[in-house]
Structure formats: structure tokens, C-alpha cells
Amino acid sequence: MQHSAVPELAHTHTRPIHWVATATAVAGVVALSSLLQPKPATAAQTAGSAARPAAAPATTGVDFPIQCGPVTALVVKKATGDLDGDGAPETVAVVHCDAPMGTPPDGVYVLTHGADGTHARVVATLVDPKARNTVTGLRITDGAVVASLLGYSTADVPSCCPDVKDSARWQWKDHRFIRSTPAGARTV
């Protein structure tokens, strides 16, 4: 048997103390990394970030998610207020297609300032135009959106003659708008 020219080194053999030291080091890194985590992301800006816009978002130039074909989308009502409690106002816009005849259905959209702080963007649809509702009243009260709606009890009701009056309220909760209907608000 031939002997190695290099003597055996002590660190080439693992012993239980080596495994204990490695496990302790890994546990230390994991514990330290859990303490140094960044704060969770939020939609609201923090005090150290750019200043919040004092004015509510404008509706001009906004690409509303409504299909109008050859005619344009028309903002017919709007209300402003702080809906999510972040100190910056949002805008709620009632939009329908600028049809030459009849009463086209309305969409209700929530706008907030974009990342650049100047351009507005749609962040929620409260009433989809496909629901065939007409919004007769809109206001923001106590951080909630309140709307009066005219609609249809069935698809057989002619578009000229809505037969359902409804009132809806949307409140920001758990990172989304929750709709409720006040008791006795719906009539036929």
C-alpha cells in the first residue's frame, strides 16, 4: 500500500460537531432574515413616499372599460371622496355611451391616481353596463358610494321602461368594495 504524500487533514472528516455548527449557522441566518423582512406592500402611499395628490382624479383622458363602438364614452355623473381611508380622494364616475337615441346603460367606475400621481386609472367597476342599469343618483357618504338605480326585473322588459328601483351602497372592506342594499330599498 502506498502512502499519500500529503498527510491526512483533520478537516476532511466530518464529525457530529461539524453538523451541529452548520445547523446552528443555518438557523441563525433564517432567524435573522425573518427579522429583516420589508414591510408588506400596500396600495396606500406611506408618509415617506411622494406626496398624496390633494385633488381627486379627473375623468378626462381615462380609458373606461365600456364598449361604445363608433360613439364615445360620456361621463354623466361623478362624486369624490376618500373611499379607502388612505387620505387621498378617489373619484366615482357614472359613464355611458353617447348614443344618439334612447337611454344607454350606465357603468359605475372608481378612479384613483396612477403611479405618476397625475393620470387617473380605473381600479374598480361597481356597476357593469351589461347589467342594463341607469344611475339616477350618486353620492359618497361616510366613505361609502351610494347610488340609486333603475333596472329591469327580467330580460323581457323593454329597454324603454325600467320597472325596478334599487338603492345600492358600496363600502371598501378587506381590499375590495362590498355591495349592500339598504332594507326596503328595492321596489318594482
N, C-alpha and C positions, 0 to 999 in steps of 0.2 A: 504494500500500500504506500502510495506516495503522499507525502505531507505537503500541505499548501505552503507557499512561500509567505503568505500573509497570515498572521495569527488570527484566530477567531476573535471577533469583536463582540463585546458583551451586548451591544445594542441590536444585534442581528437576531437575537432570540427574544420572542415576546413572553412576558411573564404577566401574571394577573395584575400587578401594579400598573403596568402599561395600559391595560384595558380600563382600569379604574380611572386613571388620569385622563384618558381620551374621553370617556363618558362624562367626566366632570367638566372638561373643557366644552364639549358639545352642549351640555345642559346650561352652562354659563352663557354661551352665545345665544341660545334660544331664549333664555330668560331676559337677557339684555335687549335682544331685538324686540321682544314684546313690550318692553318699557319705552322704546324709542320709536314706536309707530306714529305716523302722522295722524292728525285728527281726521275723522270721517268727512267725506265730501258732502256739501250741502248745496242747494240751489241758491240760497241766500248768500250775499257777499258778506265777508267779515269786515270788522272795523278797519283792519289794516289794508284792505284792498281798495280799489278805486272807489271814489265817492259815488253814492247812490244817486241816480237821477231824481231830482225833486219833482219833475213833471211826469205825468202819466204818458205812456207810449201813444204816439199819434197813429191814426189808422191809415194815413196816406202812404202809398207805396207798399202796403202789406199784401203778400200773396195768400189770400184766404183760400182754404180748401173747399171751394164750391165750384161746380161745373156750370158755366153760363153759356157755353157755345159762343156764338158771334157777339153777344152782348156783354157788357161789363158788370162786375160785381159792384153793388152800391151799398154803402153804409147808411142805414136809415135811423139807427138809434145807437147811443153809446152812453156808458156810465164809467166812472173811475173811482178807485179806492184801493186800499191795501187789503188784498184778499188772503195772503198767506202769512201775514204778520212779520214780514221782513223789513218793514219801514219804507219800502218803495211801492208806489201806487201801480196798479195794473189797470188796463182798460178792457171793458167788456163791450163788444161790438155786435150789433144785430145787422146781418148782411143778407141781401137777396139779389137776384139777378135783375138788372134794369130792363125788365120786359116791357114792350110797348103796350100790352093789354093784360088785364087780369091782375091778380094778386099772387105773385110767385111766393113759394115757401121761404121762410127765413132760416138762417143759421145763426147760432149764438156762439161767439168765439172769445176766448180770454187771450189778451195780448200782454206781453212783458217786454222789457228792453232786451235786445240781443247782447251778446258778449261785448260788443264795442260800445254799448251804452247809448247809442243814437238810434239805430234801426230797431223797429219793433218786430216781434215774431209771435206766431200763434202757438200757444202752449196747451190749449185745451179746447175741445168742442163740447159745449153744453147742450146745444140743440142741433141735430143734424138736419139739413134741409130735406133729406129723404123722409123725415117724419111728417112732412107736409103741415107744419105748424106756422102760424102767423103770430108774431110777438106784438102785443098791443101795449105792453108796459114793461119798463126795465128800470131797476134801481139797485143800488148797493146799500145795504143796511146792516150795521154791526158786522162788517167783514163778510157778509154773505150776498150773493147775487139773487135777486128776487125778480121773477118775470111772470107776466100774465100772458097766457097763450090761448089761441083759438085753434082748434083741431077738428078731427073727424072721428066719429065713433066706429065707422067701418070704411073700407075702401070703396064701397058702393055710393057713399055720399058725394054729390057733385062738388067740384072744387070751388064753385061759386058760393057755397052755403055751409060754412063750418058749423057743426052742431054741438061742439064740446068746448066749454070754457074751463080753463085749468090754470092753476097757480103753482109755480114750482120755485123751490129755493135750493141753491147750491152752496155748500159750505166746504172750505178747504180743511181736510182732515186726513191724516195718515198719507200725506203726499199725493192726494187726489181730491177731486171735487165729488162730494157725496150729495146726491139729489134727494130731497124730501118734498112732500106735498103737504101743505097745511091741512088740517082736518076740515072737511066740508068745502074744500076749495074747488072740487071738480063738479061741474054741472052740465047737464045735457039739455 
